[in-house]
Amino acid sequence: MDSRVLGVEGTAWAASAALYDAGTDEVHIETDAYEPDSGGIHPREAAEHMHEAIPRVIEDVLEYARESAGRVPAGNRTGSPPVDAVAFSRGPGLGPCLRIVATAARALAARLDVPLVGVNHMVAHLEIGRHTAGFGDPVCLNASGANAHLLAYRNGRYRVLGETMDTGVGNAIDKFTRHVGWSHPGGPKVEEAARDGEYVELPYVVKGMDFSFSGIMSAAKDAYDGGVPVENVCFSLQENVFAMLTEVTERALSLTGRDELVLGGGVGQNARLRGMLAEMCESRGAAFHAPDARFLRDNAGMIAVLGARMYEAGDTLAIADSRVDPDFRPDEVAVSWRDGQTTAVGRGDGEEIRGAEAVVTVDVGAGRVYKRRVPKGYRHPALDDRLRRDRTVLEARLTSAARRIGVPTPLVYDVDPLEATLTVEYVGDADLREGLTVDRVAAVGGHLATIHGAGFVHGDPTTRNVRIDDERTYLIDFGLGYHTDHVEDYAMDLHVFDGSLVGTTDEPEPLWEGFREGYLEVGDERVIERLADVERRGRYVGES
């Protein structure tokens, strides 16, 4: 079906309308961007801008649609509506802006007597990358002002594999630039200043499949206030923040077995981030695609393209069902426009295994596993050396500490921090992902509760970091672990494991219940209560 769809976008700052013609694969976009006089996005001002600009950009695109209707390959549309449907961004975003856009879209659909399509803004970022790349089943990194998360398709939905636990990546950078006194948006100014900078140490916070930016932003402000040249702070911000995103993206590729990556979101316009992701993918033999800049920043083109796919699948809305949702998560969207097939997850055969962080060589006869944390070319050398060294030492120490308190782990035979190598006992017959049962995940829950009771976390408890045999369930790979007495950190361990179940199995809910019960048999109920708070934070926060 060669449909023509008019899309309308207005989640935060971009008042935008677009026409997508599926027959020619052409996208025409008109955008009127809100630019605050100072500071970040002010919701009231953004809504006022949307109220004034949305009717104007819609009329401009509608006039273009009328003029181009006679050139449609299927024939002249004279006397018929110039479009087949109207699509709009239902969320996530700023509530007042979303309501203005939805009202305009409803009125336009009624005026033209065509169906209405409600689009998730974040899924649209993913789908425009998949569309322009021609990829089949990619992982998507969305790096936007208000959010940062990793998505992959499984069993009829896009699943969130990892996300920010505090603020969006663009908002975090903007908070630093406001502190410095620079105007919005801050990202391009940081990128420009970083060209003359040198590396200084800043926090690097990766929690399994998730990440946090609040600590590094506070440290960046303190460094600037303490006299560190602003270009050095900007350089180091980019190196650390984008390396965090790239590392977790590689972990998502490894977990899912995918070999395609698309980038979405306005922060994706940063050349350093694109370069890191491209280098990481090249080292893994994966394909990487970043859409044109006009599709990375907020735009109605992506709304129109996904709207066309949804319209062709019969996924339209009645006016009564078209309410907006400022917290509309991408994993709440029933994906109607795909065939339901998911790329098979595979780890690869042979003695040498390439994970997200290390190369592992297994000698089953000797009962040994040799692990080497390989240098990551996308990371600054000083940062890379520190992470590889520190994680190797931590893995050895925490693996032994867990074993001493009764948690099945490999014996540690040798550790070389300078070479970032580790020799441990070969345990288990397979990864947990190859034998997921309620009893086994309950055992993992009990193991995590035990180490939490001893005052440390695993840091990356995924289905690839648990080994199983007929008798036991082993925890392995403690490289992201650390000592802590904070309930929040324990809850993050559980959140990481939950995310790995989502990325591994079609039916994670029964397994998650078993895992929770296993944890509560040994652990503190306060951790489960805090987990609910942690999960609520993985939301779109529209205010910069």
C-alpha positions as CSV (number, residue, x, y, z in Angstrom):
1,M,0.0,0.0,0.0
2,D,1.5,3.3,-1.1
3,S,0.0,5.5,1.6
4,R,0.6,9.2,2.2
5,V,0.5,10.2,5.9
6,L,0.7,13.7,7.5
7,G,2.6,13.5,10.8
8,V,2.6,16.0,13.6
9,E,5.2,16.2,16.3
10,G,5.3,18.4,19.4
11,T,6.6,16.5,22.5
12,A,8.8,19.3,23.9
13,W,10.5,22.0,21.7
14,A,9.9,21.1,18.0
15,A,6.6,22.2,16.5
16,S,6.8,20.1,13.4
17,A,4.6,18.6,10.6
18,A,5.6,16.3,7.8
19,L,4.3,14.4,4.8
20,Y,5.5,10.9,4.1
21,D,4.8,9.3,0.7
22,A,5.3,5.6,0.9
23,G,5.2,5.3,-2.9
24,T,8.2,7.5,-3.4
25,D,9.8,7.1,0.1
26,E,10.0,10.9,0.3
27,V,9.7,12.9,3.5
28,H,8.9,16.6,3.5
29,I,9.3,18.3,6.9
30,E,8.4,21.7,8.2
31,T,9.7,22.6,11.7
32,D,9.5,25.7,13.9
33,A,11.7,25.2,16.9
34,Y,11.2,26.7,20.3
35,E,14.3,28.5,21.5
36,P,14.3,29.7,25.2
37,D,15.8,33.1,25.9
38,S,17.8,31.5,28.8
39,G,18.1,28.2,30.7
40,G,16.5,25.0,29.5
41,I,13.0,24.3,28.2
42,H,10.2,26.1,30.1
43,P,7.0,24.0,29.8
44,R,4.7,27.0,29.8
45,E,6.7,28.8,27.1
46,A,7.1,25.6,25.1
47,A,3.3,25.2,25.2
48,E,2.7,28.8,24.1
49,H,5.1,28.3,21.2
50,M,3.4,25.0,20.2
51,H,0.0,26.7,20.3
52,E,1.2,29.4,17.8
53,A,3.4,27.2,15.6
54,I,1.6,23.9,15.2
55,P,-1.3,25.3,13.0
56,R,1.2,27.1,10.8
57,V,3.4,24.1,10.1
58,I,0.4,21.9,9.6
59,E,-1.0,24.2,7.0
60,D,2.3,24.5,5.2
61,V,2.6,20.7,4.9
62,L,-1.0,20.3,4.0
63,E,-0.6,22.8,1.1
64,Y,2.5,20.8,0.0
65,A,0.4,17.6,0.2
66,R,-2.3,19.2,-2.0
67,E,0.2,20.5,-4.6
68,S,2.0,17.1,-4.8
69,A,-1.2,15.0,-4.8
70,G,-1.3,15.1,-8.6
71,R,2.2,13.6,-8.8
72,V,1.3,10.5,-6.8
73,P,2.2,7.4,-9.0
74,A,-1.1,5.7,-8.2
75,G,-3.0,8.6,-10.0
76,N,-4.4,12.0,-9.5
77,R,-6.0,12.6,-6.1
78,T,-8.2,15.5,-7.2
79,G,-11.4,15.5,-5.2
80,S,-10.0,13.1,-2.6
81,P,-8.1,13.9,0.6
82,P,-4.5,14.7,-0.1
83,V,-3.4,12.2,2.6
84,D,-4.7,8.8,3.8
85,A,-4.2,9.4,7.5
86,V,-3.0,11.8,10.2
87,A,-0.4,10.6,12.7
88,F,0.6,12.4,15.9
89,S,3.0,12.0,18.8
90,R,1.0,10.7,21.8
91,G,4.0,10.8,24.1
92,P,6.2,10.7,25.9
93,G,6.7,14.4,26.4
94,L,5.4,17.5,28.1
95,G,1.7,17.2,28.8
96,P,0.6,20.7,27.6
97,C,2.6,20.4,24.4
98,L,1.2,16.9,23.7
99,R,-2.4,18.0,24.2
100,I,-2.0,20.9,21.7
101,V,-0.6,18.5,19.1
102,A,-3.3,15.9,19.7
103,T,-6.1,18.5,19.5
104,A,-4.7,19.8,16.2
105,A,-4.3,16.2,14.8
106,R,-7.8,15.2,15.8
107,A,-9.3,18.4,14.1
108,L,-7.3,17.8,10.9
109,A,-8.3,14.1,10.7
110,A,-11.9,15.1,11.2
111,R,-11.6,17.9,8.6
112,L,-10.1,15.5,6.0
113,D,-12.3,12.6,7.1
114,V,-9.2,10.3,7.3
115,P,-8.1,7.9,10.1
116,L,-6.0,9.0,13.1
117,V,-2.8,7.2,14.2
118,G,-1.2,7.7,17.6
119,V,2.6,7.2,17.6
120,N,5.1,6.7,20.4
121,H,7.8,9.3,20.0
122,M,10.7,7.1,21.2
123,V,9.6,4.1,19.0
124,A,9.5,6.5,16.1
125,H,13.2,7.4,16.7
126,L,14.0,3.7,16.5
127,E,11.8,3.0,13.5
128,I,13.2,5.9,11.4
129,G,16.6,4.5,11.9
130,R,15.5,1.0,11.0
131,H,13.7,2.4,7.9
132,T,16.5,4.5,6.6
133,A,19.1,1.7,7.2
134,G,17.1,-1.1,5.8
135,F,17.9,-3.1,9.0
136,G,15.8,-6.1,10.0
137,D,16.1,-6.5,13.7
138,P,18.5,-4.0,15.3
139,V,19.2,-2.8,18.8
140,C,18.5,0.9,19.1
141,L,20.2,3.4,21.3
142,N,18.0,6.4,21.9
143,A,20.1,9.3,23.2
144,S,17.9,12.3,23.6
145,G,17.6,15.4,25.7
146,A,15.0,13.8,28.0
147,N,16.1,10.2,28.0
148,A,18.6,7.6,27.1
149,H,17.7,3.9,26.7
150,L,18.3,0.8,24.7
151,L,15.5,-1.0,22.9
152,A,15.3,-4.3,21.1
153,Y,12.3,-6.1,19.6
154,R,11.0,-9.3,21.2
155,N,7.7,-11.0,21.1
156,G,5.5,-8.2,19.7
157,R,7.0,-5.3,21.6
158,Y,10.2,-3.2,21.9
159,R,11.8,-4.1,25.2
160,V,13.8,-1.7,27.3
161,L,17.1,-3.4,27.9
162,G,18.8,-0.5,29.7
163,E,18.1,3.1,30.5
164,T,19.1,6.1,32.5
165,M,18.3,6.0,36.2
166,D,18.2,9.7,36.7
167,T,18.2,12.3,34.0
168,G,18.3,12.2,30.2
169,V,21.8,12.5,28.6
170,G,21.0,15.8,26.8
171,N,19.4,17.3,29.9
172,A,22.4,16.3,32.0
173,I,24.8,18.1,29.6
174,D,22.5,21.1,29.5
175,K,22.6,21.3,33.3
176,F,26.4,21.6,33.2
177,T,26.3,24.3,30.4
178,R,23.7,26.3,32.3
179,H,26.1,26.2,35.3
180,V,28.8,27.5,33.1
181,G,26.5,30.3,31.8
182,W,26.0,29.0,28.2
183,S,22.6,29.2,26.5
184,H,20.4,26.3,25.4
185,P,21.1,23.9,23.8
186,G,24.3,23.0,25.5
187,G,25.3,19.9,23.5
188,P,26.8,21.6,20.5
189,K,28.7,24.1,22.7
190,V,30.2,21.2,24.7
191,E,31.2,19.5,21.5
192,E,32.9,22.7,20.2
193,A,34.8,23.4,23.4
194,A,35.9,19.7,23.7
195,R,38.0,20.1,20.6
196,D,40.7,22.0,22.5
197,G,40.4,19.9,25.7
198,E,42.5,17.4,27.6
199,Y,41.4,14.4,29.7
200,V,40.8,14.8,33.4
201,E,39.3,12.1,35.6
202,L,35.5,12.2,36.2
203,P,33.1,9.5,37.5
204,Y,32.1,6.7,35.2
205,V,28.8,5.0,36.3
206,V,27.6,1.9,34.6
207,K,25.2,-0.4,36.4
208,G,24.9,-3.5,34.3
209,M,22.6,-2.4,31.5
210,D,21.8,0.9,33.0
211,F,23.7,4.2,33.6
212,S,23.5,7.3,35.7
213,F,24.6,10.8,34.9
214,S,23.9,12.8,38.0
215,G,27.3,12.0,39.7
216,I,29.4,12.9,36.7
217,M,27.5,16.2,36.2
218,S,28.1,17.2,39.8
219,A,31.7,16.3,39.5
220,A,32.0,18.3,36.3
221,K,30.5,21.4,38.0
222,D,32.9,21.0,40.9
223,A,35.8,20.7,38.5
224,Y,34.9,23.8,36.7
225,D,34.3,25.8,39.9
226,G,37.7,24.5,41.1
227,G,39.5,26.0,38.2
228,V,39.8,23.2,35.7
229,P,39.7,24.8,32.2
230,V,36.2,24.4,30.8
231,E,37.5,22.8,27.6
232,N,39.1,20.0,29.6
233,V,35.8,19.5,31.5
234,C,33.9,19.4,28.3
235,F,36.4,17.0,26.7
236,S,36.2,14.6,29.6
237,L,32.4,14.8,29.9
238,Q,32.1,13.6,26.3
239,E,34.7,10.9,26.7
240,N,33.0,9.5,29.9
241,V,29.3,10.0,29.1
242,F,29.5,8.7,25.6
243,A,31.8,5.8,26.6
244,M,29.2,4.8,29.1
245,L,26.5,4.8,26.4
246,T,28.7,2.8,24.1
247,E,29.7,0.2,26.7
248,V,26.1,-0.5,27.6
249,T,25.1,-0.6,23.9
250,E,27.8,-3.2,23.3
251,R,26.5,-5.2,26.3
252,A,23.0,-5.1,24.8
253,L,24.3,-6.4,21.4
254,S,26.1,-9.2,23.3
255,L,23.1,-10.1,25.4
256,T,20.6,-10.2,22.5
257,G,23.0,-11.7,19.9
258,R,22.1,-8.9,17.4
259,D,24.5,-7.6,14.8
260,E,22.7,-4.3,13.8
261,L,22.6,-1.0,15.7
262,V,20.7,2.2,15.0
263,L,21.1,5.5,16.8
264,G,18.2,7.8,17.6
265,G,17.7,11.1,19.4
266,G,19.1,14.6,19.2
267,V,22.3,13.8,21.1
268,G,23.1,11.4,18.3
269,Q,24.1,14.4,16.2
270,N,27.3,14.5,18.3
271,A,30.2,13.3,16.1
272,R,32.2,11.8,19.0
273,L,29.2,9.6,20.1
274,R,28.7,8.4,16.5
275,G,32.4,7.7,16.2
276,M,32.5,5.7,19.4
277,L,29.5,3.6,18.4
278,A,30.8,3.0,14.8
279,E,34.2,1.9,16.2
280,M,32.6,-0.5,18.7
281,C,30.4,-2.0,16.0
282,E,33.3,-2.4,13.6
283,S,35.3,-4.3,16.3
284,R,32.3,-6.7,16.8
285,G,31.5,-7.1,13.1
286,A,28.2,-5.4,13.6
287,A,26.5,-2.9,11.2
288,F,25.9,0.7,12.5
289,H,23.6,3.3,11.2
290,A,22.9,6.9,12.3
291,P,20.1,8.6,10.3
292,D,20.5,12.1,8.8
293,A,20.5,14.9,11.4
294,R,17.0,16.0,10.4
295,F,15.7,12.6,11.6
296,L,17.9,12.5,14.8
297,R,16.5,15.6,16.4
298,D,12.8,15.7,17.2
299,N,10.9,15.9,13.9
300,A,7.5,15.0,12.4
301,G,9.1,13.0,9.6
302,M,9.7,10.0,11.9
303,I,6.1,10.3,13.1
304,A,4.8,10.3,9.6
305,V,6.9,7.3,8.5
306,L,5.9,5.1,11.5
307,G,2.3,6.4,11.2
308,A,2.2,5.1,7.6
309,R,3.4,1.6,8.8
310,M,0.8,1.6,11.5
311,Y,-2.0,2.8,9.2
312,E,-1.1,0.1,6.7
313,A,-1.4,-2.5,9.5
314,G,-4.8,-1.1,10.5
315,D,-3.5,0.3,13.7
316,T,-5.6,3.5,13.9
317,L,-7.4,5.3,16.8
318,A,-10.9,6.4,17.5
319,I,-11.1,10.0,18.7
320,A,-12.3,8.7,22.1
321,D,-9.2,6.6,22.5
322,S,-6.7,9.2,21.4
323,R,-5.7,10.6,24.8
324,V,-2.1,11.6,25.1
325,D,0.3,10.0,27.7
326,P,3.3,12.1,28.9
327,D,4.8,8.9,30.4
328,F,4.2,6.7,27.3
329,R,6.9,4.1,27.5
330,P,8.1,2.4,24.3
331,D,7.6,-1.1,25.9
332,E,3.9,-0.3,26.2
333,V,3.4,-0.2,22.5
334,A,2.0,-3.3,20.8
335,V,4.0,-3.5,17.6
336,S,1.4,-4.1,14.9
337,W,3.5,-3.4,11.8
338,R,6.2,-6.1,12.1
339,D,5.9,-9.8,11.3
340,G,6.6,-10.9,14.9
341,Q,9.9,-12.6,14.0
342,T,12.9,-12.0,16.2
343,T,16.5,-12.7,15.2
344,A,17.7,-15.8,16.8
345,V,20.0,-15.2,19.8
346,G,23.3,-16.9,19.4
347,R,26.6,-16.9,21.2
348,G,28.8,-18.6,18.7
349,D,30.8,-21.8,18.8
350,G,34.5,-22.5,19.3
351,E,36.9,-22.2,22.2
352,E,37.2,-18.4,22.2
353,I,34.1,-16.4,23.2
354,R,33.8,-12.7,22.6
355,G,31.6,-11.0,25.2
356,A,30.8,-7.3,25.7
357,E,33.9,-6.6,27.7
358,A,36.4,-9.5,27.4
359,V,37.6,-12.4,25.3
360,V,37.3,-15.7,27.1
361,T,39.2,-18.9,26.3
362,V,37.8,-22.1,27.7
363,D,40.0,-25.2,28.4
364,V,37.4,-27.7,29.5
365,G,40.0,-30.5,29.9
366,A,42.1,-28.4,32.3
367,G,39.0,-27.0,34.0
368,R,40.2,-23.5,33.3
369,V,38.8,-20.3,31.9
370,Y,41.2,-17.6,30.7
371,K,39.7,-14.1,30.6
372,R,41.3,-11.0,29.1
373,R,39.6,-7.6,29.2
374,V,40.4,-6.3,25.7
375,P,41.3,-2.6,25.2
376,K,38.4,-0.6,23.9
377,G,39.6,1.7,21.1
378,Y,36.5,4.0,21.5
379,R,37.5,4.9,25.1
380,H,40.2,7.4,26.0
381,P,43.4,5.4,26.9
382,A,43.6,6.7,30.5
383,L,39.9,5.8,31.1
384,D,40.3,2.5,29.4
385,D,43.4,1.5,31.4
386,R,41.7,2.4,34.7
387,L,38.5,0.5,33.9
388,R,40.2,-2.6,32.7
389,R,42.6,-2.7,35.7
390,D,40.1,-1.9,38.4
391,R,37.4,-4.3,37.1
392,T,39.9,-7.2,36.8
393,V,40.9,-6.7,40.5
394,L,37.3,-6.3,41.7
395,E,36.2,-9.4,39.8
396,A,38.9,-11.5,41.5
397,R,38.1,-10.1,45.0
398,L,34.3,-10.3,44.8
399,T,34.3,-13.7,43.2
400,S,36.3,-15.1,46.1
401,A,34.2,-13.1,48.7
402,A,31.0,-14.5,47.4
403,R,32.4,-18.0,47.5
404,R,33.4,-17.6,51.1
405,I,29.8,-16.8,52.1
406,G,28.4,-19.8,50.4
407,V,27.4,-18.5,46.9
408,P,28.6,-20.9,44.2
409,T,31.3,-19.2,42.1
410,P,34.5,-20.2,40.3
411,L,37.7,-20.6,42.1
412,V,40.2,-17.8,41.2
413,Y,43.6,-19.2,40.2
414,D,45.4,-16.2,38.9
415,V,45.0,-12.4,38.4
416,D,47.2,-9.9,36.5
417,P,45.9,-6.3,36.9
418,L,48.5,-4.8,34.5
419,E,47.5,-7.2,31.7
420,A,43.8,-7.2,32.8
421,T,43.7,-11.0,32.7
422,L,42.1,-13.5,35.0
423,T,42.2,-17.3,35.3
424,V,39.3,-19.0,37.0
425,E,37.8,-22.4,37.4
426,Y,35.5,-23.7,34.6
427,V,32.0,-24.2,36.1
428,G,28.7,-25.2,34.8
429,D,27.6,-26.7,31.5
430,A,25.8,-23.7,30.0
431,D,24.7,-20.1,30.6
432,L,21.4,-19.6,32.4
433,R,19.9,-18.2,29.2
434,E,20.0,-21.7,27.8
435,G,18.2,-23.3,30.7
436,L,15.8,-20.7,32.1
437,T,13.5,-22.2,34.8
438,V,11.7,-20.7,37.8
439,D,13.8,-22.8,40.2
440,R,17.1,-21.6,38.6
441,V,16.2,-17.9,38.7
442,A,14.9,-18.3,42.2
443,A,18.4,-19.6,43.1
444,V,19.9,-16.5,41.5
445,G,17.6,-14.4,43.7
446,G,18.9,-16.2,46.8
447,H,22.5,-15.7,45.7
448,L,22.1,-12.0,45.2
449,A,20.3,-11.6,48.5
450,T,23.2,-13.4,50.2
451,I,25.9,-11.1,48.7
452,H,23.8,-8.1,49.5
453,G,23.6,-9.2,53.1
454,A,27.4,-9.3,53.1
455,G,27.6,-5.7,51.8
456,F,28.4,-5.9,48.1
457,V,26.6,-6.1,44.7
458,H,27.3,-8.1,41.6
459,G,26.8,-5.1,39.3
460,D,25.9,-7.1,36.2
461,P,23.7,-10.1,37.0
462,T,22.4,-11.0,33.6
463,T,21.5,-14.4,32.2
464,R,24.9,-14.5,30.5
465,N,26.7,-14.0,33.9
466,V,25.1,-17.1,35.5
467,R,26.3,-20.6,34.8
468,I,24.3,-23.8,35.4
469,D,24.7,-27.5,35.6
470,D,22.5,-30.3,36.8
471,E,23.2,-29.5,40.5
472,R,24.2,-25.9,40.9
473,T,23.6,-22.3,39.8
474,Y,26.9,-20.2,39.7
475,L,27.4,-16.5,39.7
476,I,30.3,-15.4,37.5
477,D,31.8,-12.1,36.2
478,F,31.8,-9.7,39.2
479,G,33.7,-7.0,37.3
480,L,31.1,-4.3,37.8
481,G,30.5,-5.2,41.5
482,Y,31.5,-3.0,44.5
483,H,31.1,-2.8,48.2
484,T,28.1,-0.9,49.4
485,D,25.5,-0.7,52.2
486,H,22.9,1.2,50.2
487,V,19.5,-0.4,49.6
488,E,19.4,1.6,46.3
489,D,22.4,-0.3,45.0
490,Y,20.9,-3.7,45.9
491,A,17.7,-2.7,44.1
492,M,19.7,-1.9,41.0
493,D,21.2,-5.4,41.0
494,L,17.6,-6.7,40.8
495,H,16.7,-4.2,38.1
496,V,19.6,-5.3,35.9
497,F,18.6,-9.0,36.2
498,D,15.0,-8.1,35.4
499,G,16.2,-6.3,32.3
500,S,18.2,-9.3,31.2
501,L,15.2,-11.5,31.5
502,V,13.2,-9.1,29.2
503,G,16.0,-9.3,26.7
504,T,16.3,-13.1,26.8
505,T,12.9,-14.7,27.0
506,D,9.4,-14.1,25.5
507,E,7.7,-14.6,28.9
508,P,9.7,-13.0,31.6
509,E,6.9,-12.4,34.1
510,P,6.7,-15.9,35.7
511,L,10.5,-16.1,35.9
512,W,10.6,-12.6,37.6
513,E,8.1,-13.8,40.2
514,G,10.3,-16.8,41.0
515,F,13.4,-14.6,41.2
516,R,11.6,-12.2,43.6
517,E,10.5,-15.1,45.8
518,G,14.0,-16.5,45.9
519,Y,15.4,-13.1,46.9
520,L,12.8,-12.7,49.7
521,E,13.6,-16.1,51.2
522,V,17.0,-14.7,52.2
523,G,17.0,-11.0,51.6
524,D,15.5,-7.7,52.9
525,E,12.0,-6.8,51.7
526,R,13.1,-3.1,51.6
527,V,15.1,-3.9,48.5
528,I,12.0,-5.1,46.7
529,E,10.2,-2.0,47.8
530,R,13.0,0.2,46.6
531,L,13.1,-1.6,43.2
532,A,9.6,-0.2,42.5
533,D,11.0,3.3,42.9
534,V,14.0,2.5,40.7
535,E,11.7,1.2,37.9
536,R,9.5,4.3,38.1
537,R,12.5,6.5,37.4
538,G,12.9,5.0,33.9
539,R,10.5,7.6,32.5
540,Y,10.6,10.5,30.0
541,V,11.4,13.7,31.8
542,G,10.6,16.5,29.4
543,E,11.9,19.5,31.4
544,S,15.6,20.4,30.7
